[in-house]
Amino acid sequence: MWTQTAMATGVLALLTVVPGPDMAVVTKRAIASGRAEALRTAAGITTGLLVWGAFTVVGLAAILAASAEAYFVVKVLGAAYLGFLGLQALWQSRRSAPRTAGSTATASGHAYLTGLITNVLNPKIAVFYTGLLPTLAPQGLPTAAGMGLLVLLHATLTLTWLGAYACLVSRARSVFERPRVRRLLDRVTGVVLIGFGVRVATEAT
């Protein structure tokens, strides 16, 4: 059992550190609003994993993964949301001055929600949890318990990784606040988010 758990941890860790929409969203928030807001975004992303984990344990994620229509709806919504975040970043790149205190306060209210929505509208997590996790679950535990353990493990790894990443990016925020650098990063982040949105929209079920 412990050997299987160690192997599962390694697989989940590799999947966690692979760059994707989560890292792009955390990067955007860390640059725009600093460490605290980036950490809130990471917490929202982690909550999204727990939501999908709960769906998986009770069987709802399997229904989504098996239903082409349901999968398509979630996929389109997720792609549209990533596209919206990307366009928002591109629009912000038009500003030459740093964000004001008021704009930062507004961002603060949406950081957690942004992370949550990003993950809840990612149907690939449903496929991952229903397709891969059962093969990694420890055989010495009941199926539901084994799946639940792996979901908690994945959530912990995600929060730890994104939290550390958020702190790293936010430490260089003073450099990112320079108008030219800020515009460039906003544009790059916007293009990356739109790219992820297009990939989500065009990927096969």
Beta strands, then each sheet from edge to edge (+ up, - down):
end
